[in-house]
């Protein structure tokens, strides 16, 4: 299947869009070099990124999870794209970041190409101009809407941990969302090891509910403690096991009382109740081994979540989902 994936070259702050990157990876898993990324998504290619001068901070998350997932950059034929569109060379055209780039759209429509639009922005806006022209996938979707389909992030399957760490050192992962002093990981391996070596990890809604961090926690055999996930709209984060994560949070969130609140909560999550509940726990043992001894089901939960991730949260599963909706 010949697919043209038209991507954005970024904005002033970042050169990539995770939703676009992850979909490209999944499509490439299915159809190889028949999937044309245009302009070329060079920062994902292990053989091309080394040829470029760039600021690592302009790639979301320093490129962790998406880097080195593709290769053979120059083997992809990106020539004569407009002519190929006019000749209906492609079986499908995907605008993978449509509100940032709709290059060639007039020709795509004029020559009756099959088209899909992906809106991976953090907001709840739906651009009706595109929704009227083809299937429109929205990441932060609030309610059901005709011709608009929910979509969520995913993980390259080769990055998913094969088996859980049964003897993690940390009860709670050291990285705390929003606490920039805990963002100390300069390479992907140490970042992943931090999660795999922890029983639980804090995660929460950012600008949008969907966040690659949720998946990075799960893919490393760690258990998310997801703040306020029960408030997540039904049409958002549709691939995550939300009910299970709600139950996990309700059952295990008391471990957070073992930690000084100002060290583990962003300002918006702080309250006097959290400070008060911490006081009687100041000197309690926070060792992971002691917690595992008292909660034997934890390893089963870690295994269940990792198995779920391998089955439902891969980029290949994402790509199949998008293509199945087209049919």
MARFIMAR-222424 format. One record per residue: x, y, z of N, C-alpha, C, CB in turn; residue number from 1; residue in one letter. Coordinates in steps of 0.1 Angstrom, whole numbers, always signed. Each point is the difference from the previous one (the first is absolute). Glycine has a CB too. Layout:
BEGIN
X;Y;Z;X;Y;Z;X;Y;Z;X;Y;Z;NUM;A
...
***
This chain:
BEGIN
+8;-12;+0;-8;+12;+0;+9;+12;+0;-19;-12;+12;1;X
+17;+21;-22;+8;+12;-1;-6;+11;+7;+8;-7;-22;2;X
-2;+12;+32;-5;+11;+9;+9;+12;+0;-11;-18;+15;3;X
+5;+29;-16;+8;+13;+1;-4;+6;+14;+1;+4;-26;4;X
+8;-3;+34;-2;+7;+13;+6;+14;+0;+0;-23;+12;5;X
-8;+33;-12;+5;+14;-1;+0;+5;+14;-10;+3;-23;6;X
+22;+1;+27;+2;+4;+14;+4;+15;+0;+7;-23;+7;7;X
-7;+28;+5;+4;+14;+2;+15;+0;+4;-23;+7;+8;8;X
+29;+4;-12;+14;+2;+3;+2;+7;+14;+6;+0;-24;9;X
-17;+0;+32;+1;+6;+13;-3;+14;+1;+17;-16;+4;10;X
-16;+21;+8;-2;+14;+3;+12;+7;+7;-25;-5;+3;11;X
+23;+16;+3;+12;+7;+5;+6;-7;+12;-11;+21;-8;12;X
+4;-29;+15;+6;-6;+12;+4;-15;-3;-15;+15;+14;13;X
+8;-22;-22;+4;-14;-2;-2;-4;-15;-7;-5;+24;14;X
+15;-4;-28;+0;-4;-14;-8;-12;-3;+22;+10;-2;15;X
-28;-16;+12;-7;-13;-2;-14;+1;+6;+22;-13;-1;16;X
-30;+3;-2;-13;-2;+5;-1;-15;+3;-11;+20;-13;17;X
+10;-24;+26;+0;-14;+4;-11;-8;-7;+9;+7;+22;18;X
-21;-2;-23;-11;-7;-7;+4;-4;-14;-17;+12;+14;19;X
+23;-3;-21;+5;-2;-14;+11;-10;+0;-7;+23;-6;20;X
+17;-22;+15;+11;-8;+0;-4;-15;+3;+14;+19;+8;21;X
-23;-21;+2;-3;-13;+4;-9;-7;-11;+1;+7;+24;22;X
-9;+0;-31;-8;-6;-10;+9;-4;-12;-20;+14;+7;23;X
+30;-5;-10;+9;-3;-11;+7;-14;+4;+4;+25;-6;24;X
+1;-26;+18;+7;-12;+4;-9;-12;-2;+14;+13;+16;25;X
-26;-12;-12;-9;-12;-1;-3;-3;-14;-10;+6;+21;26;X
+8;+4;-30;-3;-3;-14;+12;-6;-7;-16;+19;+0;27;X
+28;-15;+4;+12;-5;-5;+2;-15;+4;+10;+23;+0;28;X
-14;-26;+12;+0;-14;+4;-9;-9;-9;+4;+8;+24;29;X
-15;-2;-28;-9;-8;-9;+4;+0;-14;-18;+6;+16;30;X
+23;+5;-22;+1;+1;-14;+14;+4;-5;-24;+6;+0;31;X
+33;-5;+9;+14;+3;-3;+2;+13;-8;+4;-25;+0;32;X
+4;+24;-11;+4;+12;-7;-12;+5;-10;+24;-8;+1;33;X
-35;+1;-1;-11;+5;-7;-7;+12;+7;-4;-24;-10;34;X
+8;+26;+22;-5;+11;+7;+10;+12;-1;-13;-15;+17;35;X
+9;+25;-23;+8;+12;-3;-3;+11;+10;+1;-6;-25;36;X
+9;+10;+33;-1;+11;+9;+5;+12;-7;+3;-15;+20;37;X
-11;+26;-20;+4;+12;-8;-5;+12;+8;-1;-12;-22;38;X
+10;+22;+25;+15;-1;-2;+5;-11;+9;+1;+24;-5;39;X
+11;-29;+2;+6;-11;+7;+1;+2;+15;+12;-5;-21;40;X
-15;-5;+28;+0;+1;+15;+14;-4;+5;-25;-5;+1;41;X
+35;+13;-4;+14;-4;+1;+4;-3;+14;+4;+14;-19;42;X
-10;-8;+29;+4;-2;+14;-3;-14;+5;-3;+24;+4;43;X
-6;-32;-11;-3;-13;+4;+9;-11;-6;-23;+8;+2;44;X
+31;-4;-12;+9;-9;-7;+14;-1;+6;-14;+5;-21;45;X
+18;-17;+25;+13;-2;+6;+11;+4;-9;-9;-18;+14;46;X
+7;+17;-27;+11;+3;-10;+0;+14;-5;-1;-24;-7;47;X
-9;+32;+11;-1;+14;-5;+2;+10;+11;-15;-8;-18;48;X
+10;+5;+30;+1;+10;+11;+14;+4;+2;-21;-9;+10;49;X
+31;+0;-11;+14;+3;+2;+6;+10;-10;+2;-23;+10;50;X
-9;+24;-22;+4;+9;-10;-5;+15;+2;+1;-20;-16;51;X
-9;+22;+26;-7;+12;+2;+5;+8;+12;-20;-10;-11;52;X
+20;+23;+10;+3;+9;+11;-14;+4;+5;+23;+8;-9;53;X
-25;-10;+22;-13;+3;+6;+1;+2;+15;-11;-13;-18;54;X
+1;+19;+24;+0;+2;+14;-9;-11;+6;+3;+25;-2;55;X
+3;-34;+10;-8;-11;+6;-12;+4;+7;+22;-13;+1;56;X
-22;+25;+5;-11;+5;+8;-12;+4;-9;+16;+7;+18;57;X
-14;-7;-31;-11;+4;-9;-7;-13;-5;+12;+21;-7;58;X
-8;-33;+12;-7;-12;-2;-7;-4;+13;+17;-8;-18;59;X
-30;+6;+17;-7;-2;+13;+6;-12;+7;-21;+9;-10;60;X
+23;-8;+23;+6;-10;+8;+14;-4;-4;-23;-8;+4;61;X
+30;+17;-10;+14;-3;-4;+0;-12;-10;+9;+9;+21;62;X
-20;-12;-27;-1;-11;-10;-1;-13;+6;+14;+14;-14;63;X
-15;-15;+27;-1;-14;+7;-13;-6;-6;+12;+8;+21;64;X
-11;-21;-24;-10;-9;-4;-3;+0;-15;-10;+4;+22;65;X
+13;+8;-29;-2;+0;-14;+14;-1;-7;-21;+14;+3;66;X
+32;-11;+4;+13;+1;-7;+5;-14;-4;+5;+21;+12;67;X
+2;-22;-23;+6;-12;-5;-11;-11;-2;+21;+5;+12;68;X
-33;-1;-17;-10;-10;-3;-2;-3;-15;-11;+8;+21;69;X
+17;+1;-29;+0;-2;-14;+14;+0;-6;-23;+10;-2;70;X
+25;-15;-10;+13;+0;-6;-1;+1;-16;+10;-13;+19;71;X
+1;+14;-25;+0;+1;-15;-8;+13;-5;+3;-25;-1;72;X
+1;+36;+7;-7;+13;-3;+0;+2;-15;+6;+9;+22;73;X
+5;-10;-29;+1;+3;-14;-6;-10;-10;+20;+13;+6;74;X
-25;-24;+0;-6;-10;-9;-15;+3;-2;+16;-17;+9;75;X
-21;+27;-2;-14;+4;-2;-1;+10;-12;-5;-4;+25;76;X
-3;+1;-34;-2;+8;-12;-10;+12;+3;+5;-20;-15;77;X
+1;+32;+17;-8;+11;+3;-1;+10;-11;+6;-3;+24;78;X
-3;-1;-36;+0;+8;-12;-14;+1;-6;+24;-6;-4;79;X
-26;+17;-3;-12;+3;-8;-13;-3;+7;+13;-6;-20;80;X
-14;+10;+33;-12;-2;+8;-13;+6;-6;+15;-1;+20;81;X
-14;+13;-25;-12;+6;-6;-5;-8;-12;+8;+23;+9;82;X
+2;-26;-18;-4;-8;-12;-6;-13;+4;+18;+11;-13;83;X
-13;-18;+23;-5;-13;+4;-14;+1;+6;+23;-8;+4;84;X
-26;+19;+3;-13;+3;+5;-10;+2;-12;+10;+10;+21;85;X
-5;-3;-31;-9;+3;-11;-3;-13;-8;+10;+23;-1;86;X
-1;-32;+1;-1;-13;-7;-6;-11;+9;+19;+6;-14;87;X
-23;-2;+26;-6;-10;+10;+9;-12;+2;-23;+8;-7;88;X
+36;-5;+8;+10;-11;+2;-2;-6;+14;+16;+12;-15;89;X
-21;-4;+24;-1;-5;+14;-14;-6;+3;+17;+17;+7;90;X
-17;-28;+0;-13;-5;+4;-7;+8;+11;+9;-23;-6;91;X
+0;+30;+13;-6;+8;+12;+10;+12;+3;-11;-21;+9;92;X
+5;+32;-7;+8;+12;+5;-4;+3;+14;+2;+9;-24;93;X
+7;-8;+33;-2;+3;+14;+6;+13;+4;-1;-25;+5;94;X
-7;+34;+0;+6;+13;+5;+1;-3;+15;-11;+15;-18;95;X
+24;-18;+22;+2;-5;+14;+1;+11;+10;+12;-19;-10;96;X
-12;+32;+6;+0;+11;+9;-8;+11;-7;+22;-7;+12;97;X
-34;+5;-15;-7;+8;-10;-2;+15;+4;-12;-21;-6;98;X
+11;+24;+18;-1;+14;+4;+13;+7;-1;-19;-6;+15;99;X
+30;-1;-18;+13;+6;-1;+4;+0;-15;+7;-7;+23;100;X
-12;-2;-31;+4;-1;-14;-11;-7;-8;+25;+0;+7;101;X
-30;+7;-17;-9;-7;-10;+6;+2;-14;-20;+4;+16;102;X
+33;-6;-17;+6;+2;-13;-6;-9;-11;+21;+6;+12;103;X
-23;-1;-24;-5;-8;-11;-15;-3;+1;+22;-9;-3;104;X
-29;+14;+13;-14;-4;+3;-9;+3;-12;+4;+4;+24;105;X
-2;+8;-31;-9;+3;-11;+1;-11;-11;+3;+24;+5;106;X
+9;-29;-8;+2;-10;-10;-5;-14;+5;+20;+12;-8;107;X
-18;-15;+21;-5;-12;+6;-15;-1;-2;+18;+0;+17;108;X
-25;+11;-15;-15;+0;-1;-4;+0;-15;-2;+12;+22;109;X
+9;-3;-30;-4;+1;-14;+1;-13;-7;+8;+24;+0;110;X
+2;-32;+3;+3;-12;-7;-6;-13;+7;+20;+11;-10;111;X
-29;-8;+19;-8;-10;+7;+9;-11;+7;-18;+4;-17;112;X
+28;+0;+24;+8;-9;+8;-7;-3;+13;+21;+9;-10;113;X
-20;-21;+14;-5;-4;+13;+8;+7;+11;-9;-23;-9;114;X
+3;+29;+19;+8;+9;+9;-5;-2;+14;+4;+16;-18;115;X
+5;-16;+28;-3;-1;+14;+7;+12;+7;-2;-25;-1;116;X
-4;+31;+11;+6;+11;+7;+2;-4;+15;-12;+17;-16;117;X
+24;-14;+21;+3;-3;+14;+3;+13;+7;+10;-22;-7;118;X
-18;+24;+18;+2;+12;+8;+5;-4;+14;-19;+12;-13;119;X
+32;-11;+15;+6;-5;+12;+3;+12;+10;+10;-19;-13;120;X
-17;+30;+11;+2;+12;+9;-5;-3;+14;-1;+15;-20;121;X
+6;-8;+30;-4;-1;+14;-14;+6;+3;+24;+0;+6;122;X
-29;+8;-15;-13;+6;+3;-12;-8;-5;+11;+22;-2;123;X
-23;-17;+4;-12;-7;-4;-6;+5;-13;-4;-4;+24;124;X
+11;+12;-31;-5;+7;-12;-1;-11;-11;+10;+22;+7;125;X
-21;-21;-15;-1;-9;-12;-2;+10;-12;-11;-19;+13;126;X
+20;+18;-22;+0;+9;-12;-10;-6;-10;+24;+8;+4;127;X
-35;-2;-5;-11;-5;-8;+4;+0;-15;-17;+9;+17;128;X
+26;+0;-21;+4;+0;-14;+5;-13;-5;+6;+24;+2;129;X
+1;-31;+7;+6;-13;-4;-10;-11;+4;+23;+9;+4;130;X
-30;-8;+6;-10;-11;+4;-10;-2;-11;+4;+6;+24;131;X
-7;+4;-32;-10;-1;-11;+6;-7;-12;-11;+20;+8;132;X
+25;-22;-8;+6;-5;-12;+4;-15;+1;+8;+23;-5;133;X
-7;-28;+17;+4;-14;+2;+0;-3;+14;+14;+1;-20;134;X
-10;-14;+23;+0;-4;+14;+10;+9;+8;-6;-24;-6;135;X
+1;+28;+18;+8;+9;+8;+2;-6;+14;-10;+20;-12;136;X
+23;-23;+15;+3;-6;+13;+5;+11;+10;+6;-22;-12;137;X
-12;+22;+23;+2;+10;+10;+6;-6;+13;-18;+14;-10;138;X
+29;-10;+15;+6;-6;+12;-7;+4;+13;+22;+1;-12;139;X
-25;+12;+13;-7;+5;+13;-14;+2;-4;+21;+11;+9;140;X
-29;-22;-11;-14;+1;-4;-9;-1;+12;+6;-11;-22;141;X
-15;+21;+23;-8;+1;+12;-13;-9;-1;+9;+23;+4;142;X
-15;-22;-16;-13;-7;-2;-1;-6;-14;-11;+16;+17;143;X
+3;-26;-18;-2;-6;-14;-5;+11;-10;-5;-22;+11;144;X
+10;+21;-23;-3;+9;-10;+1;-7;-14;+8;+20;+14;145;X
-18;-18;-23;+1;-6;-13;+13;+2;-7;-25;+2;-1;146;X
+30;-13;-4;+13;+1;-8;+12;+4;+7;-14;+5;-19;147;X
+13;-4;+33;+12;+3;+8;+2;-12;+9;-5;+25;+0;148;X
+17;-30;+0;+4;-13;+7;+11;+2;+10;-7;-13;-21;149;X
+5;+7;+33;+11;+2;+10;+13;-7;-4;-17;+2;+17;150;X
+28;+4;-13;+13;-7;-3;+9;+4;+12;-3;+2;-25;151;X
+12;-11;+28;+9;+1;+11;+15;-3;-3;-19;-5;+15;152;X
+28;+9;-7;+14;-4;-2;+2;-15;+1;+7;+22;+10;153;X
+5;-26;-13;+4;-14;+0;+15;-1;+2;-19;-6;-15;154;X
+24;-7;+15;+14;-2;+3;+6;-10;-11;-4;+4;+25;155;X
+16;-1;-30;+7;-9;-9;+2;-13;+8;+11;+18;-13;156;X
-15;-29;+7;+0;-13;+7;+14;-4;+4;-20;-7;-12;157;X
+30;+11;+4;+14;-4;+3;+5;+7;+13;+4;-4;-25;158;X
-11;+14;+29;+4;+8;+12;-6;-6;+13;+3;+20;-14;159;X
-13;-29;+13;-7;-5;+11;+9;-10;+7;-22;+4;-11;160;X
+22;-3;+25;+8;-10;+8;-6;-14;-2;+5;+18;+17;161;X
+4;-28;-18;-4;-13;-3;-6;-7;+13;+18;-2;-18;162;X
-12;+5;+29;-5;-6;+13;+1;+11;+11;+6;-24;-7;163;X
-14;+23;+16;+0;+10;+11;+12;-2;+9;-25;+2;+0;164;X
+30;+8;+7;+10;-1;+10;-7;-4;+13;+15;+18;-11;165;X
-13;-30;+16;-7;-5;+12;+6;+5;+13;-5;-20;-13;166;X
+17;+27;+12;+6;+5;+12;+3;+15;-1;+10;-23;+5;167;X
-20;+31;-7;+3;+14;-2;+5;+7;+13;-17;+1;-18;168;X
+26;+9;+16;+6;+6;+12;-9;+11;+5;+23;-5;-9;169;X
-31;+11;+1;-8;+12;+4;-15;-3;+2;+17;+14;-12;170;X
-22;-10;+23;-15;-1;+1;-7;+10;-10;+3;-7;+25;171;X
+3;+19;-26;-6;+10;-9;+12;+5;-9;-18;+7;+17;172;X
+15;-6;-30;+10;+5;-9;+5;+14;+3;-10;-15;-17;173;X
+23;+18;+16;+5;+13;+4;-4;+11;-9;+19;-12;+9;174;X
-23;+10;-21;-5;+10;-9;-14;+4;+4;+15;-8;-19;175;X
-17;+21;+22;-13;+5;+4;-4;+10;-11;+5;-3;+25;176;X
-16;+1;-32;-5;+9;-10;-2;+14;+5;-11;-19;-11;177;X
+17;+29;+4;-1;+14;+3;+11;+4;+10;-24;-2;-3;178;X
+32;-7;+9;+11;+4;+8;+13;-1;-8;-12;-9;+21;179;X
+16;+20;-27;+11;+0;-10;+13;-5;+6;-12;+19;-12;180;X
+13;-17;+25;+13;-5;+7;+1;-15;+0;+0;+20;+14;181;X
-11;-27;-18;+1;-15;-1;+2;-5;-14;-15;-1;+20;182;X
+15;+11;-30;+2;-4;-14;+15;-1;-2;-22;+12;-7;183;X
+28;-22;+12;+15;+0;+0;+6;-11;-10;-1;+7;+24;184;X
-8;-12;-32;+4;-12;-9;+4;+5;-14;-15;-15;+13;185;X
+28;+13;-16;+5;+5;-12;+0;-10;-12;+15;+14;+14;186;X
-18;-27;-11;-1;-10;-10;-11;-9;+3;+25;+1;-4;187;X
-30;-7;-7;-12;-9;+1;+2;-11;+9;-5;+6;-23;188;X
+16;-12;+24;+2;-12;+8;-2;+3;+15;+16;-9;-17;189;X
-9;+20;+22;-2;+3;+14;-14;+5;+3;+24;+6;+1;190;X
-30;+0;-10;-14;+4;+1;-9;-13;+2;+4;+21;-13;191;X
-3;-30;+4;-7;-13;+1;+3;-8;+12;-1;+0;-25;192;X
+14;+0;+29;+4;-8;+12;-6;+6;+12;+21;-6;-11;193;X
-23;+19;+12;-6;+6;+11;-14;-5;+2;+14;+21;-4;194;X
-22;-23;-7;-14;-5;+2;+0;-15;+2;-7;+18;-15;195;X
+16;-26;+8;+0;-14;+2;+4;-4;+14;+4;-3;-24;196;X
+4;+12;+31;+5;-3;+13;-9;+6;+11;+23;+0;-10;197;X
-36;+3;+6;-9;+6;+10;-13;-8;-1;+10;+23;-3;198;X
-17;-23;+15;-13;-7;+0;-11;+10;-6;+7;-13;+21;199;X
-7;+25;-16;-10;+10;-5;+6;+12;-6;-16;-8;+18;200;X
+9;+15;-26;+4;+13;-5;-12;+9;-1;+19;-11;-13;201;X
-16;+24;+17;-11;+10;-1;-1;+4;-15;+4;+8;+24;202;X
-17;-6;-28;-2;+6;-13;-13;+8;+1;+12;-18;-13;203;X
-15;+27;+4;-12;+9;+1;-2;+6;-14;+4;+4;+25;204;X
-16;+3;-25;-3;+8;-12;+9;+12;-1;-24;-7;+2;205;X
+29;+9;-15;+8;+12;-2;-10;+10;-7;+22;-13;-3;206;X
-18;+19;-8;-10;+9;-7;-11;-9;-5;+18;+16;-7;207;X
-15;-28;+2;-10;-10;-3;+1;-12;+9;+0;+8;-24;208;X
-10;-17;+23;+0;-12;+8;+11;-10;-5;-25;+4;+5;209;X
+26;-5;-18;+9;-9;-6;+15;+5;+2;-18;-8;-16;210;X
+27;-1;+19;+14;+4;+3;+8;-12;-2;-7;+18;+16;211;X
+18;-17;-23;+9;-11;-3;+5;-7;+13;+6;+10;-22;212;X
-5;-2;+32;+5;-5;+13;-8;-11;+5;+8;+23;+6;213;X
-22;-23;-7;-8;-11;+4;+5;-13;-6;-20;+16;+3;214;X
+23;-16;-16;+3;-12;-7;+15;-4;+4;-16;+6;-19;215;X
+24;+3;+21;+14;-3;+3;+1;-6;+14;+8;+19;-14;216;X
-17;-15;+23;-1;-7;+13;-4;-14;-2;-6;+22;+12;217;X
-5;-24;-19;-6;-14;-2;+10;-9;-8;-23;+10;+0;218;X
+30;-4;-10;+9;-9;-8;+12;-5;+7;-8;+12;-20;219;X
+11;-5;+32;+11;-4;+8;-4;-8;+12;+12;+20;-8;220;X
-24;-26;+8;-5;-8;+11;-2;+7;+13;+12;-18;-11;221;X
-15;+30;+10;-3;+9;+12;-15;+2;+1;+24;+11;-1;222;X
-29;-8;+13;-14;+2;+2;-3;+15;+1;-2;-23;+11;223;X
-6;+29;-20;-4;+14;+1;-9;+3;+11;+3;+2;-24;224;X
+0;+8;+32;-10;+6;+9;-4;+13;-7;+11;-10;+22;225;X
-23;+9;-28;-4;+11;-9;-10;+9;+7;+3;-16;-20;226;X
+1;+28;+23;-8;+9;+7;-13;+4;-8;+20;+9;+11;227;X
-32;-11;-4;-13;+4;-5;-3;-6;-13;+3;+21;+11;228;X
+2;-33;-14;-4;-6;-13;-15;-3;-1;+23;-10;-1;229;X
-30;+8;+12;-14;-2;-1;-7;+12;-6;+1;-15;+20;230;X
+5;+26;-21;-6;+12;-6;+3;+1;-15;+2;+12;+21;231;X
+5;-22;-27;+4;+0;-14;-13;-2;-8;+24;-8;+5;232;X
-26;+16;-16;-12;-3;-8;+1;-14;-7;-1;+25;-4;233;X
-11;-30;+2;-1;-14;-5;+7;-1;-14;-22;-3;+13;234;X
+21;+13;-21;+6;+0;-14;+14;+3;-1;-22;+6;-8;235;X
+29;-4;+20;+14;+3;+0;+7;-11;+7;-4;+25;+1;236;X
+17;-28;-5;+8;-11;+6;-8;-13;-1;+11;+16;+16;237;X
-16;-18;-28;-9;-12;-2;+7;-13;+0;-15;+14;-13;238;X
+28;-14;+11;+8;-13;+0;+5;-4;+13;+6;+5;-23;239;X
-5;+5;+33;+6;-3;+13;-11;-8;+8;+15;+20;+0;240;X
-10;-29;+9;-10;-8;+8;-4;+9;+12;+11;-22;-6;241;X
-20;+32;+3;-3;+11;+10;-6;-6;+12;-3;+16;-19;242;X
-6;-25;+18;-7;-5;+12;+10;-7;+9;-21;-3;-13;243;X
+30;-5;+7;+10;-6;+9;+9;+10;+6;+0;-20;-15;244;X
+4;+31;+8;+8;+10;+6;-7;+8;+11;+12;+2;-22;245;X
-25;+0;+20;-8;+6;+11;+0;-9;+12;-14;+11;-17;246;X
+12;-24;+16;+0;-9;+11;+14;+0;+7;-18;-14;-11;247;X
+29;+14;+3;+13;+0;+5;+3;+13;+9;+8;-14;-20;248;X
-12;+25;+14;+2;+12;+8;-8;+0;+13;+3;+12;-22;249;X
-16;-16;+21;-8;+0;+12;+6;-9;+11;-20;+4;-14;250;X
+26;-15;+10;+5;-10;+9;+14;+4;+6;-13;-17;-12;251;X
+21;+23;+4;+14;+2;+4;+5;+14;+2;+4;-21;-12;252;X
-13;+31;+10;+5;+14;+0;+4;+4;+14;-15;+5;-18;253;X
+12;-14;+29;+5;+4;+13;+15;-1;+2;-21;-9;+8;254;X
+28;+3;-18;+14;+0;+1;+6;+14;-2;+0;-24;-9;255;X
-8;+33;+3;+5;+13;-2;+1;+8;+13;-11;+0;-22;256;X
+4;-5;+32;+1;+6;+13;+13;-2;+7;-24;-3;+2;257;X
+32;-6;-7;+13;-2;+5;+11;+11;-4;-6;-25;+0;258;X
+2;+33;-10;+9;+9;-6;-4;+15;+3;+5;-17;-18;259;X
+5;+25;+21;-2;+14;+3;-8;+6;-12;+21;+2;+14;260;X
-33;+3;-12;-9;+5;-11;+7;+10;-10;-19;-4;+15;261;X
+27;+13;-10;+6;+10;-8;+11;-7;-10;-4;+18;+18;262;X
+7;-30;-15;+10;-7;-9;-6;-8;-11;+15;-1;+19;263;X
-28;-2;-17;-7;-9;-10;-12;+6;-7;+8;-19;+14;264;X
-12;+31;-10;-12;+5;-6;+3;+14;-7;-14;-12;+17;265;X
+8;+14;-29;+1;+13;-5;-9;+9;+8;+4;-9;-23;266;X
-3;+22;+22;-7;+9;+9;-15;-2;-1;+18;+17;-4;267;X
-23;-20;-8;-15;-1;-1;-5;-12;+7;+2;+12;-22;268;X
+6;-22;+25;-4;-12;+7;+2;+1;+15;+5;-13;-21;269;X
+1;+23;+26;+3;+1;+14;-12;+5;+8;+24;+5;-5;270;X
-25;-10;+18;-10;+4;+9;+4;-1;+14;-17;-7;-17;271;X
+11;+13;+26;+3;-1;+14;-2;-14;+5;-6;+24;+4;272;X
-4;-31;-10;-3;-14;+4;+12;-9;-3;-25;+4;-4;273;X
+31;-2;-7;+12;-8;-4;+11;+2;+10;-7;+1;-24;274;X
+9;+11;+29;+11;+3;+9;-3;-7;+14;+4;+22;-12;275;X
-17;-21;+16;-4;-6;+13;+1;-15;-1;-15;+19;+4;276;X
+11;-25;-15;+1;-15;-1;+14;-5;+0;-21;+0;-12;277;X
+31;+9;+8;+14;-4;-1;+6;-1;+14;+2;+11;-23;278;X
-6;-2;+32;+7;+1;+13;+1;-13;+8;-9;+23;+1;279;X
-2;-31;+0;+2;-13;+8;+8;-11;-8;-22;+5;+11;280;X
+25;-2;-23;+8;-10;-9;+14;+4;-2;-21;-5;-11;281;X
+26;+15;+18;+13;+6;-2;+11;-11;+1;-8;+22;+8;282;X
+7;-30;+2;+10;-10;+3;-3;-14;-5;+6;+14;+20;283;X
-16;-16;-27;-4;-13;-5;+9;-5;-11;-24;+5;+6;284;X
+26;-18;-7;+9;-6;-10;-6;+1;-14;+8;-16;+18;285;X
+0;+21;-27;-5;+2;-14;+7;-11;-9;-4;+25;+4;286;X
+9;-35;+1;+8;-10;-8;-9;-8;-9;+17;-1;+18;287;X
-13;-1;-30;-8;-7;-10;-1;-15;+4;+8;+16;-18;288;X
+2;-22;+24;+0;-14;+3;-10;-2;+11;+24;-3;-6;289;X
-25;+12;+16;-10;-2;+11;-14;+1;-6;+16;+10;+17;290;X
-18;-1;-26;-13;+2;-6;-4;-12;-8;+3;+25;-1;291;X
+6;-31;-7;-3;-12;-7;-3;-12;+9;+15;+8;-18;292;X
-8;-9;+29;-3;-11;+9;-14;+1;+6;+24;+0;+6;293;X
-29;+12;-5;-14;+2;+6;-11;+0;-11;+11;+13;+19;294;X
-7;-11;-32;-9;+1;-11;+4;-9;-11;-5;+24;+6;295;X
+2;-37;-4;+5;-10;-10;-6;+1;-14;+3;-15;+20;296;X
-15;+22;-20;-6;+1;-13;+6;+10;-10;-21;-6;+12;297;X
+31;+14;-6;+6;+11;-8;+7;-6;-13;+3;+13;+21;298;X
+4;-24;-20;+7;-5;-11;-10;-5;-11;+19;-7;+15;299;X
-30;+2;-10;-11;-4;-10;-5;+12;-7;-6;-20;+14;300;X
+4;+31;-7;-5;+12;-6;+10;+5;-11;-13;+6;+21;301;X
+26;-6;-17;+10;+5;-9;+0;-9;-13;+14;+8;+19;302;X
-15;-21;-17;+0;-9;-12;-12;+2;-8;+12;-17;+13;303;X
-24;+19;-7;-12;+3;-8;+1;+12;-8;-13;-12;+18;304;X
+18;+23;-12;+1;+12;-7;+10;+0;-11;-6;+12;+21;305;X
+17;-19;-19;+10;-2;-11;-5;-8;-11;+18;+2;+17;306;X
-26;-12;-14;-6;-9;-10;-10;+9;-8;+3;-21;+14;307;X
-11;+29;-7;-10;+8;-7;+7;+10;-10;-15;-2;+20;308;X
+26;+8;-15;+8;+9;-8;+5;-6;-13;+7;+12;+21;309;X
-2;-24;-20;+5;-7;-12;-11;-3;-10;+18;-10;+14;310;X
-30;+8;-9;-11;-4;-8;-8;+11;-6;-2;-20;+13;311;X
+1;+31;-6;-9;+11;-4;+6;+14;-2;-17;-13;+12;312;X
+29;+15;-7;+5;+13;+0;+12;+2;-9;-8;+2;+23;313;X
+10;-11;-33;+11;+2;-9;-3;+9;-11;+8;-23;+6;314;X
+2;+28;-13;-2;+9;-12;-7;-8;-11;+20;+14;+7;315;X
-16;-27;-8;-6;-9;-10;-15;-1;+2;+22;-13;-2;316;X
-26;+11;+15;-14;+0;+3;-7;+13;-4;+5;-17;+19;317;X
+2;+28;-16;-5;+13;-3;-3;+1;-15;+12;+10;+19;318;X
-2;-14;-27;-1;+2;-15;-11;-9;-5;+24;+5;-2;319;X
-26;-17;+7;-11;-9;-4;-13;+6;+3;+15;-20;+3;320;X
-16;+26;+9;-12;+7;+4;-4;+11;-9;+6;-5;+24;321;X
+3;+13;-28;-3;+11;-10;-4;-5;-13;+16;+14;+12;322;X
-9;-24;-17;-4;-6;-13;-13;-7;+0;+25;-2;-5;323;X
-28;-5;+16;-13;-7;+1;-11;+9;+0;+11;-18;+13;324;X
-10;+30;-7;-10;+10;+0;-3;+5;-14;+6;+6;+23;325;X
+4;-6;-32;-2;+5;-13;-9;-9;-9;+23;+10;+2;326;X
-23;-23;+2;-7;-10;-9;-15;-1;+4;+22;-13;-2;327;X
***
